[in-house]
Amino acid sequence: MKRVLFTMLLSGAMAAQTYQPPVSNQYALPGGSSMGPSTHSSNYILGDRSLAAYDDGTDGRVIWQHLTVGGSPTPICAGTVNYNGGYSFLEVGLLYGSAGGGSPYTAFVAYHKAGSGHMVDLYDFDPASCSMNFVTTHVLSSDPNPTRISIDNHKEYALVITWTTSTSLQTAVYEGGVFTPSFIHTINTSFRVPVNVDVAFTHANNYMNPNGWDVVMHYVYTGRYQSNLIEVSALDFWTLRGAGAPTTYTPFYEDMNSINGKNPFPNIDGCDHNEYNWAYAYTEDTRNISVRLRDWSAGVMPTTVVVNDGSMGNNPNNFTTNVIPTLAYNHNFGRINVGWRTYDAGQSYVGLRIASDGSGIASSLDYFQIPNNPSSVSPTATLAYSKMTENTQPWLYVFFSEMNGGMYDFIHKYHNMNNGSNFKTVEPVTCSHDSHVHEAALESIQMFPNPVVNQFNIASEEISADQELNAVITDITGKSVLNTTGTISELNEFFSANAESLQSGSYLLRISSEEIGTEQVIKFQKL
């Protein structure tokens, strides 16, 4: 049963809240910007590679970094790309492979260009060489009116972009190593004109598996003419990647949420691995911060909890204005990190952590302060949490803007999600447990080239030359095509002899070991 805290009015004032001060590193990059106050921001981190973006509805900037995860005040190297003149809703993402040739990653920057439509720019990104170079632009829509566009990643091999036009909800999907323009697909919704869309990845649960779904995209949106409703629907990533033409899809409808207010701006995230859960944050009245969650693993149907009204055991702060709630799922610990802008006296960006089933708060009461300098926050509210928390555990990457005199600083900081007492940076600890070491060894396996023409090889600096491995190549339906057992050298001999027999298309290379007990999955394309 959910615990409810009844608060009393004392001399016209609410009970005092406790805002736990941050104990964390932060740094400005860039600092002293003269552009207008940011009205939208996004960020993404994978290991030691990060991207962030912001815009004021006209001008914006993308920030790339090669960094030491854990909040080092000095990135190893960094750079910026300016977007000037009619740009809005800048979003960022990352895939392995080079769109232009010669770099290990491709960075995606999606946006709306006033008078033109929605687009995505592709950049060759090489963090180790400290470079990010423009390659090409893919046009996504020709709708001249600015509407929200969103990106999410599934590790570095799957990326989804979604946006709305004046008539429909549309989406594009990209996979690592394949950088030709995606087909533009349309999604049927319950609304005549869907708006304010966001998207997040999870894996599929049993309810979604009659057709062999694997990597699932969850879309959240409202309606221009039904803005008191929020819908969540789902599609399978590989189904859309396998489409041979632009297609209109009827999705798996997961939830319809009826709210009392209007025009919410929902932000969704999913539990990338281990669980199938999703949650989105919104406010329907600019007072109460709501989280709508679906905890499949605990059998919890779609449920809404309000995290700042006192019903979860904390003193409320819903007597003041609260806006732009966002969240990030922490897949390892079954927690949801929620943050927002509050106008409570002396505060700015605050947050807390709740259990994935909504049963209670999993951090110290009442709230975390997020900035080191809460009084310097930008007059327009922007706060972004990276949806990607894999390959960066336990770090949550947070991005927001602050005032610096008449200029703006754009702040990066990294919160250790193991810490429930403060928004805190702690030096990372290297885990020496066998399971962690073995998993890291398998993750070190690299495959090249990708895409494959007639042969390919794998390599690893962590796995010994005599370690026996199992290798299975499956098509995207899961059907086994080739399999063998042997050392890395023996596997490479097998691949050289048999790769040419593969038909053109997408495949998964699954490498495992009975001794190690984990599996590495590498997606590749056969030309």
Secondary structure by P-SEA (a helix, b strand, c coil): cbbbbbbbbccccccbbbbbbbcbbbbbccccccccccccccccccccccccccccccccbbbbbbccccccccccccbbbbbcccccccccccccccccccccbbbbbbbbccccccbbbbbbccccccccccccccccccccbbbbbbcccccccbbbbbbccccccccccccccccccccbbbbbccccccccccbbbbbbccccccccccbbbbbbbcccccccbbbbbbbbaaaaaaccccccccccccbbbbbcccccbbbbbccccccbbbbbbbbccccbbbbbbbcccccccccccccccccccccccccccccbbbbbbcccccbbbbbbbbcccccccccccccccccccccccccccccccccccccbbbbbccccccccccbbbbbbbbbcccbbbbbbbccccccccccccccbbbbccaaaaaaaaaaaccccccccccccccccccccccbbbbbbbbcccccccccccccaaaaaaaaaaccccccbbbbbbbbbbccccbbbbbbbbcc
